[in-house]
Amino acid sequence: MAFISPVHRLRSLVEKLESSPNFKKLSSAVERALDKNQLSSDIDKSALENFFKRSHFYPDTYKKRTPNREEFFELFWSSLITRKVKTITVRLLNGVWFESQTLDFDLFRIQKVTKQELDALIDRRTRDLFYPVAKLDTDFVSQF
């Protein structure tokens, strides 16, 4: 008998699911729906995989939380036809002291963030679960 951590178990289940014929059918159905509605169908299988991972669908379902189907579908559909990119660059500053927590320069800002804020900012839960090579030590980084 061997213990399989929940993280590895879920990751394994997701890998099997995403390589299944049903997932491929879903991907094809999405492409057909986009073509039918004359929308760009340049999404690929990885975009669909990333949506399910980043929307927290897999871990929530694994924990037996049932998502609201209508809300989830609306989130999915709107993410297909909307392209919104937010770029955040994290730079560590050490030995610097500012009068306030945030310096806002309109085009960019400098601010100190807590570990909890940083975890939320990078969606640590999803990153640790599905993108372990992109791991970030927020305990360490939040000290700067």
N, CA and C atoms as an extended XYZ file, in Angstrom:
432
Properties=species:S:1:pos:R:3:atomname:S:1:resname:S:1:resid:I:1 pbc="F F F"
N         0.831       -1.177        0.000 N   MET     1
C         0.000        0.000        0.000 CA  MET     1
C         0.877        1.242        0.000 C   MET     1
N         0.433        2.251       -0.705 N   ALA     2
C         1.198        3.488       -0.776 CA  ALA     2
C         0.240        4.664       -0.648 C   ALA     2
N         0.737        5.724       -0.034 N   PHE     3
C        -0.053        6.940        0.100 CA  PHE     3
C         0.173        7.800       -1.139 C   PHE     3
N        -0.901        8.238       -1.748 N   ILE     4
C        -0.807        9.165       -2.877 CA  ILE     4
C        -1.400       10.478       -2.398 C   ILE     4
N        -0.606       11.518       -2.412 N   SER     5
C        -1.082       12.807       -1.920 CA  SER     5
C        -2.249       13.290       -2.774 C   SER     5
N        -3.178       14.019       -2.166 N   PRO     6
C        -4.334       14.529       -2.913 CA  PRO     6
C        -3.928       15.366       -4.133 C   PRO     6
N        -2.839       16.124       -4.015 N   VAL     7
C        -2.375       16.949       -5.135 CA  VAL     7
C        -1.991       16.065       -6.319 C   VAL     7
N        -1.212       15.017       -6.056 N   HIS     8
C        -0.784       14.127       -7.128 CA  HIS     8
C        -1.950       13.313       -7.671 C   HIS     8
N        -2.853       12.928       -6.805 N   ARG     9
C        -4.047       12.179       -7.236 CA  ARG     9
C        -4.890       13.040       -8.177 C   ARG     9
N        -5.167       14.275       -7.776 N   LEU    10
C        -5.977       15.159       -8.608 CA  LEU    10
C        -5.270       15.448       -9.930 C   LEU    10
N        -3.990       15.739       -9.867 N   ARG    11
C        -3.233       16.016      -11.090 CA  ARG    11
C        -3.299       14.821      -12.045 C   ARG    11
N        -3.184       13.610      -11.520 N   SER    12
C        -3.264       12.399      -12.336 CA  SER    12
C        -4.656       12.232      -12.951 C   SER    12
N        -5.685       12.476      -12.148 N   LEU    13
C        -7.057       12.382      -12.668 CA  LEU    13
C        -7.305       13.388      -13.785 C   LEU    13
N        -6.806       14.600      -13.600 N   VAL    14
C        -6.987       15.650      -14.605 CA  VAL    14
C        -6.244       15.282      -15.894 C   VAL    14
N        -5.033       14.751      -15.772 N   GLU    15
C        -4.281       14.340      -16.964 CA  GLU    15
C        -5.041       13.270      -17.747 C   GLU    15
N        -5.620       12.297      -17.034 N   LYS    16
C        -6.408       11.250      -17.702 CA  LYS    16
C        -7.649       11.847      -18.358 C   LYS    16
N        -8.318       12.727      -17.643 N   LEU    17
C        -9.524       13.358      -18.176 CA  LEU    17
C        -9.218       14.152      -19.438 C   LEU    17
N        -8.166       14.954      -19.393 N   GLU    18
C        -7.847       15.831      -20.522 CA  GLU    18
C        -7.304       15.075      -21.734 C   GLU    18
N        -6.907       13.837      -21.554 N   SER    19
C        -6.466       13.029      -22.702 CA  SER    19
C        -7.558       12.054      -23.156 C   SER    19
N        -8.729       12.149      -22.556 N   SER    20
C        -9.824       11.231      -22.881 CA  SER    20
C       -10.545       11.624      -24.170 C   SER    20
N       -11.207       10.661      -24.801 N   PRO    21
C       -12.002       10.967      -25.998 CA  PRO    21
C       -13.114       11.986      -25.718 C   PRO    21
N       -13.704       11.952      -24.528 N   ASN    22
C       -14.776       12.904      -24.205 CA  ASN    22
C       -14.268       14.339      -24.149 C   ASN    22
N       -13.073       14.525      -23.640 N   PHE    23
C       -12.504       15.874      -23.600 CA  PHE    23
C       -12.218       16.360      -25.018 C   PHE    23
N       -11.756       15.448      -25.867 N   LYS    24
C       -11.511       15.801      -27.270 CA  LYS    24
C       -12.830       16.160      -27.955 C   LYS    24
N       -13.903       15.455      -27.619 N   LYS    25
C       -15.221       15.778      -28.173 CA  LYS    25
C       -15.672       17.167      -27.711 C   LYS    25
N       -15.429       17.471      -26.444 N   LEU    26
C       -15.776       18.796      -25.918 CA  LEU    26
C       -15.015       19.879      -26.669 C   LEU    26
N       -13.741       19.662      -26.884 N   SER    27
C       -12.914       20.622      -27.608 CA  SER    27
C       -13.452       20.826      -29.025 C   SER    27
N       -13.814       19.755      -29.684 N   SER    28
C       -14.386       19.851      -31.037 CA  SER    28
C       -15.719       20.574      -31.020 C   SER    28
N       -16.541       20.305      -30.010 N   ALA    29
C       -17.849       20.963      -29.902 CA  ALA    29
C       -17.678       22.470      -29.701 C   ALA    29
N       -16.697       22.852      -28.919 N   VAL    30
C       -16.421       24.277      -28.700 CA  VAL    30
C       -15.996       24.924      -30.012 C   VAL    30
N       -15.117       24.258      -30.746 N   GLU    31
C       -14.687       24.793      -32.047 CA  GLU    31
C       -15.871       24.969      -32.993 C   GLU    31
N       -16.754       23.958      -33.052 N   ARG    32
C       -17.933       24.057      -33.931 CA  ARG    32
C       -18.838       25.205      -33.505 C   ARG    32
N       -19.042       25.372      -32.198 N   ALA    33
C       -19.899       26.453      -31.690 CA  ALA    33
C       -19.314       27.816      -32.034 C   ALA    33
N       -18.010       27.941      -31.923 N   LEU    34
C       -17.364       29.207      -32.269 CA  LEU    34
C       -17.486       29.488      -33.766 C   LEU    34
N       -17.267       28.455      -34.579 N   ASP    35
C       -17.414       28.624      -36.023 CA  ASP    35
C       -18.854       28.990      -36.382 C   ASP    35
N       -19.806       28.331      -35.758 N   LYS    36
C       -21.230       28.570      -36.025 CA  LYS    36
C       -21.623       30.014      -35.692 C   LYS    36
N       -21.034       30.540      -34.633 N   ASN    37
C       -21.332       31.913      -34.206 CA  ASN    37
C       -20.367       32.928      -34.819 C   ASN    37
N       -19.605       32.473      -35.812 N   GLN    38
C       -18.658       33.319      -36.534 CA  GLN    38
C       -17.675       34.027      -35.596 C   GLN    38
N       -17.218       33.280      -34.628 N   LEU    39
C       -16.213       33.787      -33.705 CA  LEU    39
C       -14.896       33.098      -34.007 C   LEU    39
N       -13.835       33.733      -33.644 N   SER    40
C       -12.515       33.167      -33.885 CA  SER    40
C       -12.395       31.827      -33.180 C   SER    40
N       -11.993       30.827      -33.917 N   SER    41
C       -11.838       29.503      -33.309 CA  SER    41
C       -10.364       29.132      -33.210 C   SER    41
N        -9.527       30.126      -32.902 N   ASP    42
C        -8.105       29.847      -32.802 CA  ASP    42
C        -7.700       29.330      -31.422 C   ASP    42
N        -8.707       28.961      -30.609 N   ILE    43
C        -8.358       28.355      -29.329 CA  ILE    43
C        -7.967       26.909      -29.589 C   ILE    43
N        -7.101       26.413      -28.806 N   ASP    44
C        -6.718       25.022      -28.958 CA  ASP    44
C        -7.039       24.266      -27.679 C   ASP    44
N        -6.680       23.002      -27.690 N   LYS    45
C        -6.977       22.132      -26.554 CA  LYS    45
C        -6.379       22.691      -25.250 C   LYS    45
N        -5.191       23.269      -25.327 N   SER    46
C        -4.555       23.764      -24.103 CA  SER    46
C        -5.321       24.944      -23.507 C   SER    46
N        -5.965       25.753      -24.346 N   ALA    47
C        -6.770       26.864      -23.827 CA  ALA    47
C        -7.945       26.335      -23.029 C   ALA    47
N        -8.556       25.276      -23.505 N   LEU    48
C        -9.667       24.652      -22.789 CA  LEU    48
C        -9.173       24.044      -21.477 C   LEU    48
N        -8.037       23.370      -21.538 N   GLU    49
C        -7.444       22.792      -20.326 CA  GLU    49
C        -7.139       23.888      -19.305 C   GLU    49
N        -6.517       24.973      -19.759 N   ASN    50
C        -6.174       26.073      -18.858 CA  ASN    50
C        -7.414       26.707      -18.242 C   ASN    50
N        -8.482       26.823      -19.017 N   PHE    51
C        -9.715       27.393      -18.465 CA  PHE    51
C       -10.204       26.564      -17.286 C   PHE    51
N       -10.294       25.259      -17.468 N   PHE    52
C       -10.791       24.399      -16.389 CA  PHE    52
C        -9.868       24.433      -15.174 C   PHE    52
N        -8.576       24.522      -15.411 N   LYS    53
C        -7.631       24.582      -14.295 CA  LYS    53
C        -7.716       25.917      -13.573 C   LYS    53
N        -7.686       27.009      -14.330 N   ARG    54
C        -7.636       28.344      -13.720 CA  ARG    54
C        -8.981       28.781      -13.135 C   ARG    54
N       -10.060       28.160      -13.556 N   SER    55
C       -11.378       28.503      -13.011 CA  SER    55
C       -11.653       27.779      -11.688 C   SER    55
N       -10.730       26.936      -11.266 N   HIS    56
C       -10.836       26.137      -10.039 CA  HIS    56
C       -11.891       25.043      -10.164 C   HIS    56
N       -12.297       24.735      -11.384 N   PHE    57
C       -13.303       23.696      -11.600 CA  PHE    57
C       -12.839       22.344      -11.062 C   PHE    57
N       -11.610       21.942      -11.405 N   TYR    58
C       -11.126       20.628      -11.003 CA  TYR    58
C       -11.023       20.464       -9.488 C   TYR    58
N       -10.320       21.348       -8.784 N   PRO    59
C       -10.231       21.140       -7.329 CA  PRO    59
C       -11.580       21.269       -6.628 C   PRO    59
N       -12.438       22.165       -7.100 N   ASP    60
C       -13.761       22.301       -6.484 CA  ASP    60
C       -14.594       21.038       -6.684 C   ASP    60
N       -14.550       20.486       -7.884 N   THR    61
C       -15.289       19.255       -8.177 CA  THR    61
C       -14.707       18.090       -7.389 C   THR    61
N       -13.401       18.049       -7.289 N   TYR    62
C       -12.728       16.994       -6.530 CA  TYR    62
C       -13.159       17.022       -5.062 C   TYR    62
N       -13.402       18.230       -4.547 N   LYS    63
C       -13.868       18.381       -3.161 CA  LYS    63
C       -15.388       18.257       -3.052 C   LYS    63
N       -16.007       17.776       -4.137 N   LYS    64
C       -17.451       17.517       -4.194 CA  LYS    64
C       -18.301       18.781       -4.116 C   LYS    64
N       -17.726       19.907       -4.539 N   ARG    65
C       -18.503       21.140       -4.671 CA  ARG    65
C       -19.054       21.183       -6.084 C   ARG    65
N       -20.353       21.314       -6.206 N   THR    66
C       -20.983       21.343       -7.520 CA  THR    66
C       -21.099       22.780       -7.997 C   THR    66
N       -20.459       23.086       -9.124 N   PRO    67
C       -20.552       24.466       -9.622 CA  PRO    67
C       -21.936       24.743      -10.193 C   PRO    67
N       -22.324       25.997      -10.166 N   ASN    68
C       -23.563       26.411      -10.810 CA  ASN    68
C       -23.314       26.328      -12.314 C   ASN    68
N       -24.024       25.440      -12.993 N   ARG    69
C       -23.757       25.180      -14.415 CA  ARG    69
C       -23.921       26.419      -15.278 C   ARG    69
N       -24.987       27.175      -15.019 N   GLU    70
C       -25.237       28.364      -15.840 CA  GLU    70
C       -24.131       29.404      -15.661 C   GLU    70
N       -23.748       29.645      -14.405 N   GLU    71
C       -22.689       30.620      -14.135 CA  GLU    71
C       -21.353       30.151      -14.728 C   GLU    71
N       -21.070       28.861      -14.580 N   PHE    72
C       -19.812       28.323      -15.092 CA  PHE    72
C       -19.765       28.417      -16.615 C   PHE    72
N       -20.880       28.066      -17.263 N   PHE    73
C       -20.928       28.158      -18.716 CA  PHE    73
C       -20.761       29.605      -19.169 C   PHE    73
N       -21.403       30.535      -18.470 N   GLU    74
C       -21.288       31.958      -18.823 CA  GLU    74
C       -19.836       32.426      -18.681 C   GLU    74
N       -19.184       32.012      -17.612 N   LEU    75
C       -17.770       32.345      -17.421 CA  LEU    75
C       -16.933       31.758      -18.555 C   LEU    75
N       -17.198       30.526      -18.900 N   PHE    76
C       -16.473       29.853      -19.974 CA  PHE    76
C       -16.690       30.563      -21.301 C   PHE    76
N       -17.942       30.799      -21.656 N   TRP    77
C       -18.247       31.401      -22.954 CA  TRP    77
C       -17.682       32.821      -23.056 C   TRP    77
N       -17.835       33.596      -21.998 N   SER    78
C       -17.328       34.975      -22.045 CA  SER    78
C       -15.803       35.002      -22.116 C   SER    78
N       -15.148       34.021      -21.535 N   SER    79
C       -13.683       33.992      -21.608 CA  SER    79
C       -13.205       33.639      -23.015 C   SER    79
N       -14.032       32.959      -23.783 N   LEU    80
C       -13.647       32.609      -25.150 CA  LEU    80
C       -13.663       33.815      -26.082 C   LEU    80
N       -14.617       34.696      -25.851 N   ILE    81
C       -14.786       35.808      -26.783 CA  ILE    81
C       -14.171       37.114      -26.278 C   ILE    81
N       -13.567       37.058      -25.106 N   THR    82
C       -12.940       38.253      -24.545 CA  THR    82
C       -11.456       37.987      -24.361 C   THR    82
N       -10.670       38.949      -24.719 N   ARG    83
C        -9.228       38.809      -24.513 CA  ARG    83
C        -8.787       39.915      -23.578 C   ARG    83
N        -8.519       39.548      -22.348 N   LYS    84
C        -8.105       40.514      -21.348 CA  LYS    84
C        -6.811       40.006      -20.726 C   LYS    84
N        -5.783       40.814      -20.808 N   VAL    85
C        -4.488       40.427      -20.278 CA  VAL    85
C        -4.059       41.457      -19.249 C   VAL    85
N        -3.683       40.986      -18.097 N   LYS    86
C        -3.167       41.855      -17.053 CA  LYS    86
C        -1.743       41.394      -16.765 C   LYS    86
N        -0.811       42.305      -16.895 N   THR    87
C         0.584       41.969      -16.671 CA  THR    87
C         1.033       42.531      -15.332 C   THR    87
N         1.597       41.673      -14.533 N   ILE    88
C         2.117       42.074      -13.229 CA  ILE    88
C         3.565       41.616      -13.169 C   ILE    88
N         4.452       42.547      -12.870 N   THR    89
C         5.853       42.223      -12.726 CA  THR    89
C         6.220       42.377      -11.256 C   THR    89
N         6.813       41.348      -10.724 N   VAL    90
C         7.229       41.385       -9.326 CA  VAL    90
C         8.732       41.602       -9.289 C   VAL    90
N         9.139       42.670       -8.646 N   ARG    91
C        10.553       42.970       -8.456 CA  ARG    91
C        10.799       43.082       -6.957 C   ARG    91
N        11.847       42.482       -6.512 N   LEU    92
C        12.170       42.528       -5.094 CA  LEU    92
C        13.042       43.743       -4.805 C   LEU    92
N        12.600       44.551       -3.861 N   LEU    93
C        13.374       45.711       -3.427 CA  LEU    93
C        13.760       45.486       -1.973 C   LEU    93
N        15.031       45.579       -1.692 N   ASN    94
C        15.502       45.363       -0.334 CA  ASN    94
C        16.247       46.615        0.127 C   ASN    94
N        16.104       46.930        1.411 N   GLY    95
C        16.814       48.058        1.975 CA  GLY    95
C        16.234       49.401        1.557 C   GLY    95
N        14.983       49.411        1.118 N   VAL    96
C        14.324       50.640        0.688 CA  VAL    96
C        13.138       50.872        1.609 C   VAL    96
N        12.930       52.121        1.996 N   TRP    97
C        11.796       52.451        2.853 CA  TRP    97
C        11.012       53.579        2.203 C   TRP    97
N         9.686       53.401        2.113 N   PHE    98
C         8.815       54.425        1.550 CA  PHE    98
C         7.844       54.895        2.619 C   PHE    98
N         7.399       56.110        2.495 N   GLU    99
C         6.465       56.718        3.451 CA  GLU    99
C         5.125       55.979        3.485 C   GLU    99
N         4.680       55.476        2.321 N   SER   100
C         3.384       54.794        2.267 CA  SER   100
C         3.555       53.394        1.684 C   SER   100
N         2.520       52.586        1.830 N   GLN   101
C         2.549       51.211        1.324 CA  GLN   101
C         2.547       51.176       -0.205 C   GLN   101
N         1.957       52.210       -0.835 N   THR   102
C         1.817       52.225       -2.287 CA  THR   102
C         2.280       53.548       -2.868 C   THR   102
N         3.075       53.479       -3.911 N   LEU   103
C         3.460       54.654       -4.690 CA  LEU   103
C         2.839       54.476       -6.067 C   LEU   103
N         1.875       55.318       -6.403 N   ASP   104
C         1.140       55.188       -7.657 CA  ASP   104
C         1.634       56.217       -8.660 C   ASP   104
N         2.114       55.731       -9.810 N   PHE   105
C         2.636       56.597      -10.867 CA  PHE   105
C         1.768       56.524      -12.125 C   PHE   105
N         0.492       56.248      -11.999 N   ASP   106
C        -0.476       56.103      -13.095 CA  ASP   106
C        -0.161       54.899      -13.989 C   ASP   106
N         0.963       54.907      -14.682 N   LEU   107
C         1.294       53.797      -15.570 CA  LEU   107
C         1.781       52.566      -14.817 C   LEU   107
N         2.315       52.771      -13.655 N   PHE   108
C         2.745       51.654      -12.821 CA  PHE   108
C         2.699       52.085      -11.368 C   PHE   108
N         2.810       51.100      -10.500 N   ARG   109
C         2.844       51.438       -9.088 CA  ARG   109
C         3.796       50.497       -8.368 C   ARG   109
N         4.307       51.003       -7.273 N   ILE   110
C         5.179       50.228       -6.399 CA  ILE   110
C         4.402       50.026       -5.108 C   ILE   110
N         4.300       48.790       -4.699 N   GLN   111
C         3.582       48.556       -3.446 CA  GLN   111
C         4.119       47.322       -2.742 C   GLN   111
N         4.005       47.340       -1.457 N   LYS   112
C         4.361       46.186       -0.646 CA  LYS   112
C         3.121       45.318       -0.539 C   LYS   112
N         3.302       44.032       -0.708 N   VAL   113
C         2.169       43.115       -0.605 CA  VAL   113
C         2.453       42.077        0.478 C   VAL   113
N         1.390       41.649        1.117 N   THR   114
C         1.518       40.599        2.128 CA  THR   114
C         1.590       39.246        1.428 C   THR   114
N         1.932       38.241        2.166 N   LYS   115
C         1.968       36.876        1.619 CA  LYS   115
C         0.591       36.493        1.094 C   LYS   115
N        -0.461       36.808        1.829 N   GLN   116
C        -1.823       36.465        1.414 CA  GLN   116
C        -2.209       37.193        0.123 C   GLN   116
N        -1.841       38.467        0.020 N   GLU   117
C        -2.132       39.222       -1.202 CA  GLU   117
C        -1.363       38.644       -2.393 C   GLU   117
N        -0.117       38.273       -2.152 N   LEU   118
C         0.700       37.684       -3.207 CA  LEU   118
C         0.151       36.321       -3.629 C   LEU   118
N        -0.267       35.509       -2.666 N   ASP   119
C        -0.876       34.213       -2.982 CA  ASP   119
C        -2.114       34.385       -3.854 C   ASP   119
N        -2.934       35.375       -3.523 N   ALA   120
C        -4.142       35.637       -4.320 CA  ALA   120
C        -3.770       36.179       -5.702 C   ALA   120
N        -2.797       37.061       -5.742 N   LEU   121
C        -2.374       37.693       -6.989 CA  LEU   121
C        -1.899       36.665       -8.011 C   LEU   121
N        -1.140       35.702       -7.571 N   ILE   122
C        -0.609       34.688       -8.490 CA  ILE   122
C        -1.479       33.441       -8.552 C   ILE   122
N        -2.584       33.431       -7.811 N   ASP   123
C        -3.462       32.260       -7.704 CA  ASP   123
C        -2.619       31.035       -7.336 C   ASP   123
N        -2.033       31.125       -6.181 N   ARG   124
C        -1.088       30.100       -5.734 CA  ARG   124
C        -1.695       28.699       -5.719 C   ARG   124
N        -2.947       28.602       -5.339 N   ARG   125
C        -3.625       27.295       -5.278 CA  ARG   125
C        -3.537       26.589       -6.635 C   ARG   125
N        -3.864       27.310       -7.699 N   THR   126
C        -3.830       26.721       -9.036 CA  THR   126
C        -2.400       26.497       -9.499 C   THR   126
N        -1.545       27.459       -9.229 N   ARG   127
C        -0.141       27.365       -9.639 CA  ARG   127
C         0.529       26.145       -9.012 C   ARG   127
N         0.354       25.952       -7.715 N   ASP   128
C         0.979       24.816       -7.040 CA  ASP   128
C         0.425       23.484       -7.530 C   ASP   128
N        -0.856       23.464       -7.827 N   LEU   129
C        -1.509       22.224       -8.233 CA  LEU   129
C        -1.176       21.821       -9.660 C   LEU   129
N        -1.294       22.762      -10.603 N   PHE   130
C        -1.180       22.409      -12.014 CA  PHE   130
C         0.070       22.920      -12.717 C   PHE   130
N         0.739       23.886      -12.130 N   TYR   131
C         1.928       24.461      -12.771 CA  TYR   131
C         3.093       24.465      -11.779 C   TYR   131
N         3.493       23.302      -11.285 N   PRO   132
C         4.518       23.255      -10.229 CA  PRO   132
C         5.874       23.808      -10.659 C   PRO   132
N         6.170       23.827      -11.945 N   VAL   133
C         7.451       24.392      -12.385 CA  VAL   133
C         7.461       25.912      -12.245 C   VAL   133
N         6.297       26.510      -12.060 N   ALA   134
C         6.192       27.964      -11.888 CA  ALA   134
C         6.010       28.326      -10.415 C   ALA   134
N         6.496       27.467       -9.543 N   LYS   135
C         6.337       27.681       -8.104 CA  LYS   135
C         7.029       28.971       -7.662 C   LYS   135
N         6.394       29.681       -6.743 N   LEU   136
C         6.950       30.918       -6.205 CA  LEU   136
C         6.869       30.847       -4.685 C   LEU   136
N         7.981       31.057       -4.030 N   ASP   137
C         8.032       31.044       -2.569 CA  ASP   137
C         7.514       32.389       -2.053 C   ASP   137
N         6.211       32.478       -1.830 N   THR   138
C         5.606       33.747       -1.408 CA  THR   138
C         5.972       34.117        0.015 C   THR   138
N         6.342       33.144        0.833 N   ASP   139
C         6.850       33.468        2.186 CA  ASP   139
C         8.091       34.333        2.080 C   ASP   139
N         8.998       33.932        1.198 N   PHE   140
C        10.252       34.658        1.011 CA  PHE   140
C        10.023       35.991        0.308 C   PHE   140
N         9.293       35.964       -0.806 N   VAL   141
C         9.100       37.165       -1.630 CA  VAL   141
C         8.367       38.261       -0.873 C   VAL   141
N         7.420       37.901       -0.026 N   SER   142
C         6.636       38.903        0.689 CA  SER   142
C         7.448       39.672        1.730 C   SER   142
N         8.656       39.235        2.013 N   GLN   143
C         9.509       39.943        2.973 CA  GLN   143
C        10.129       41.198        2.348 C   GLN   143
N        10.065       41.344        1.046 N   PHE   144
C        10.709       42.459        0.362 CA  PHE   144
C         9.714       43.531        0.014 C   PHE   144
